Amino acid sequence: MTSGPGTEEAGLAGGRRGVTSDGAVTGGLVCAHHHLYSALARGMPPPPRTPTTFLGILEQVWWRLDRALDLDGVRASARLGALEALEAGTTAIVDHHSSPSAIEGSLDVVAEACAEVGVRVVCCYEVTDRNGPEGAAAGLAENARFLRAGGRGLVGAHAAFTLSDATLEAVCGLAADLDVGVHVHVAEGPDDAGAGARWEGRTDERWLLAHAVHLDRPLAGTILHNARSNQNNAVGYARPSRWAEAGQRVALGTDGIGADMLEEARVAFAALRADDVTAGPDRVWGWLGAGHDLVPEAAHDRVTWSQVPMDPWHLAYTPGVRPLEVVVDGEVVLDGDGPTRVDAEEVRAHAREAATRLHARLAEMP
């Protein structure tokens, strides 16, 4: 390894350089791209056909799962996802939600579930044309309703390849009207390789651009890197360093595979090293800390960890690091006995019951 501590973003970065650790204490971690609705996918029945492409994975797995969700399933998955985030020292989630059979009110359910656990959340609803014009209109309306009522969030969109020109314009228009950014998947797989051209000139610094694996041009906004998901879906390596080196902010997400951000950073570091053997973990920990630019309050949360010191060169190679105490807005929301606001066993029991019903609906779905 040719780089060492202090050569790039030092410490558990916050902002562009950020939250250095004080011994075993850091700010709260941020999951910059999550799909809380996916928490109940574990143990789901196999898809009708084994997908062999990224589009097949979407069609056979995720687009069936989200259609099967009802509002109770949305609540159960959001509470479980928030609980698991808290147990991993993650105090803020930027969520990208979809539940086509239960759209109206769904963002309130997600926000309230996270607040119940004690985790901050930034919400959006995924607008898409894949469920017809009525579904697209309902998704736009849910974003508008939630934001106009004072909810914290962005306008959500699935990806350019599932948006008609009219719907794409409506997404951008709503974001402009509400003076917020857009949280969108961009060039995640080959089916969306033309996304750069369709979004060019429309984005601004408030936009969150998830994946960017096949993005062929710079777009204004934050690149959300999801290393483990990209590998799981075999969509390729995004090379986030190219965007960071060009001065663009890069933040880490999980794309719905939990919210253990230390583990996600280790996976991102392994992917980076496979592409560039000279890279040190400082770079990835800078991307992790960039989540504080998206949810600044999380930098002032306090997580006391089982590991000393909390620096990238230890964390990259030390498994099992866990929070001993988490303080959010001055309140201890996790201590040695577990979460203080909710009963973890009850949250998990509710999730199991909701998952059983969800999986039964999936098994019956054509």
C-alpha positions, 0 to 999 in steps of 0.5 A: 500500500502506498498511502497511509493515514492522513494522506487523503481525507483523514479519520471517519470523515464528515463533510468533505473531510470531516468527523474525525474520531475522538478515541472511540467516539464519532458522529452518527453515520449516514446511509446516503441511499437506502430502500427501507421497503426491501427489509422484508425481502429476506426469505421471500419465495424465489422469482418465477424465472431465474433472472440473468440480467439486471433488468431481469432482477428488477422485473422478477424480484424488486418490482414484484416485491414493491407491488406486494407491499401494503402500508403495514408492510411498509411500516414493518420494513421501515421500523426493522430497517431503522432499528438495524441502522441504529444497531450499526451506529447509523443515525440518518437514512436517505430513503428511496421508497416504492410501494405501488399498491399503497402509495398515498401516505406511504412517506408519512409511514416511513418517516414516522417509523424511523422517528419511532426508533430514533433515526433521522430520515430523508424521504422520497417516493419513486416516480416511474411509468412502469405502473402506468400513467395513474401510478406515475401521477400518484407517485408525483402526488405523494412527493408533493403531498409529503413535502408540502406538509413539511416532510423532510425529503426530495422528489424521487424518481426511479430511473430515466429508462422507466420515465416517459419524456412527460413524466421526466419533465414533471419530476423536474418541474415538481422539484423546481416548484418545491425548491428541492433536489431529486433522488434518482437512479442514474445509469445503474445498469446497461438499460439506463446507459443513456441516462446522462443525456436525458438528465444533462442540464436538468440536475443541480447540486441538490440532486442525489445520483445513485449508482452512476456505474455507466454514467458517461458525462458529469452531472451536477449533484452527489454521486451515491456509491453502492459497492455491494449492490453493484457487485450483487447485481453484476452491473459493473464497477462505478469507479467513484474516484473519477468523480471525486477527483473531478471535484464531485461529492461522492457518498456511500449508500447500501441500495437497501442491503441494510445500513451497516455503513462500516461494513459497506465502507469495507466492501467499497474499499475492497472494490476500490483496491481491486481496481486500484491497488495503490488506494488506501481506505482514507478515500472510502472513509471520505465518501462515508463522511460525505453523508454529513453534507446530506444530513448535517445534523448526524455529524453532531450525533455521538456514537461510542464504539467498541473499537479504539482508535476509530480510524480508517486504517484500523476499520478497514481490517477490523470486523465486528466493530459495534456501537456501545451507545448512540446519542441523537439530538442529546437523547440516548437512543441505544445503550448497552441494553439495546434501543431505548425507544422501542422494543427490539423483539417486538419490532422484529416480531412485527416484521416476521408477521408482515413478511409472512403475509408479504411472501404469501402475496408474492407466491400468489402473484403472476 
